[in-house]
Amino acid sequence: MAVSANIEFHVAAPMSVVMEVLMDIESLPDWSGPHKEAEIIDEYDDGTPKTVRMVVTAAGISDEQTCTYEWTDTTCEWHLVKSNQLSEQHGKYTVTATDAGASVHFDLAVDLKIKLPGLIVKRAQKMAVDTARKGLTAEAEKRAAG
């Protein structure tokens, strides 16, 4: 069963700082509760992460995932390559500069290999959106202030 979630939120930090946080893959476990591990397997010629291995725990289910990333000046997009629990995952952050910082649009679509009760799926969906909004906002604002 494919599920998707999206949210738009404001961050009181420059767009460049938000993108810096997103590119700092290895800091994911610091600001994203579901991410227990994150390591860059390989990079593009410009040093941005290309292939990433992560251990993610959501709604009581732990999963090891490998994703490929694509970057522009304003977007961070990833696609699932390998996972124990998911058959598909596509996510994207789109960051736009505003007068007071940045506006961030987050989209996530996943398809599970196993069937789970709707309540658990909804809880994991809410966790993903909350992490995107609260975790990314807090980390970007902390870096902008310090």
N, C-alpha and C positions, 0 to 999 in steps of 0.2 A: 504494500500500500504506500504510494508516494504521498509525502506530506511536504508542505512548504510553509515558510514564514517570512515575513518582511517587516521592517520598521524603519522609520526615518527619525533621526534625533540630532540635537545640536551639541557641539563640543566647544567649550570656551578655550580653544587652543588653535594655533594656525594649522591650516591644511597640511603643511609640510611635516608638522609634528605628528599628526594623525597617521600620515603615510609612513613615517619613520617607525612608529609603534607597530604598524601592520607588517612592515618588512623585517622587524626584529622578531622573527619566528621563534627563536630560542627563549624569548621572554614570555611566550604564550602562557606557560604554567603559572607565571607570576600574576597575571591579570585575568585569566580565563579559568575559572574554577573547574570546568569539565576536563581541561587539558592537563594531564598528569606528566606527560613528556612531550617534547617537540625537538626534533633535530633536522637540520638541513642535510640532505643526502648529496645534492649537487646544486650548482648555481649557474645562472646565465653569465655571459662574458662580462656584463657590467656589475656583477657581484650580487644581483638580486636573487633570492631563493627560487629555485626551479622545481626541485622534487623534495618533499618533506615527509618524514615519518613522525606520526603522533600516536600517543596513547590517550584515548578519550574515555571518560566515564560519564554517562548520562542516564538518568532514571534507573540507576542500579545496574546498568549494563556496561561492561568495559570492552573496549574495542581498540585494536591496533589498525591504524589507517596509513596509507601512503597516498599523497595527493600531489598533483602537479599544479604549479602556480603560474599565472600570467599577470604582468604588471604594466600599467601606464602611469602617467604622472598623477592621475586622479582615481585609479581603480586597482583593486586587489581581487583577483578572481582565482578560484581553485576548482579542480575536478578530481574526483576519486579515481585512483588507479587500482587500489587493492584494499580490501577490508574483510574482517571476519563476520561483521554483523550487517553491513550495508551493501546493497547491490549498486547503488547510485548515490552520488552527492555532488551538488554544484552550489557554490557559494560566491557571493560577490559583495564587496564594499565599494561604493561609489562616493567619493569625497568631493565636496564643492566648497570653495571659499565663501565666507560671508563677512559682513562688517564686524561681527563679534566673534569670529573664529571659523568654524567649519560646520557644514551640514553633512551628515553621513546617512546614506541609504544602504541598508543591509538586506540582502536576499539570500535565502537558503532553501534548497530543495533536496530532500533525501528520500531514498526508497530502501526499505528494510528487506533483508533476506528472510527474516522470520516474522511471523504474524504476532503482533503484540496487542494487548487491550488498548482501546482508544484513549483511556485515561493516562496510561504510561506514555503513549506517543505524544499526547498533548502536553504532559509535564516536560518531556524532553524538548519539545518545540518551544515552550515558554522559557526554559533554561537557556536555550540557544539565543533567543531574542534578548533576554535579560543580560546575558553575558556580553553580547555585542554592545548593548546600550550602556550598561553600568560599568563593565570592566574596561572597555576601550575608552570610554569617556574619562574615567578616573585616572587611567594610566597616561593618556595624552595630556590631561590637565596638570598632572603631577610633573611630567617632563617639561611642559611649557613654563611652569612656575619655577622649576629648579634649574 
